[in-house]
Amino acid sequence: MEFFWALTSPEMYTLPVGIPTLMSTYLVDFVVPMTVNAVASVPVIILFILFQRQIIQGISFTGGK
């Protein structure tokens, strides 16, 4: 039961858990969570652009008969 320490500090939150903490209770502001989501998706987009050829080759290799 040592894994419970990970969610007790805000520094260790994962993105799905940490982004809603940016929302205020009385103010509906969607700019900050949407900005965090956009910034968090940038590394994934960069990795896809860099490895696009390998990803497509892998999909075509497993999709054929």
C-alpha positions, 0 to 999 in steps of 0.5 A, spaced: 500 500 500 505 504 498 502 507 492 497 512 495 503 517 497 503 519 489 496 522 489 497 526 496 502 531 493 499 536 487 506 535 484 505 528 483 498 529 480 497 526 473 494 530 467 487 527 468 487 528 475 491 535 475 488 539 470 481 539 474 484 542 480 486 548 476 478 550 475 475 554 481 469 553 485 465 559 483 468 561 476 467 557 470 474 559 466 476 554 461 482 557 458 487 555 463 485 547 462 484 548 455 491 551 455 494 546 459 491 540 455 494 543 448 501 544 451 501 537 454 499 534 447 505 538 444 510 532 445 505 527 443 504 531 436 512 532 435 513 524 437 508 522 431 511 527 426 518 524 428 516 517 427 510 517 422 514 513 417 515 507 422 508 508 425 505 507 418 509 501 417 507 498 423 500 499 422 500 497 415 504 491 417 499 488 422 493 490 418 495 486 412 493 478 411 
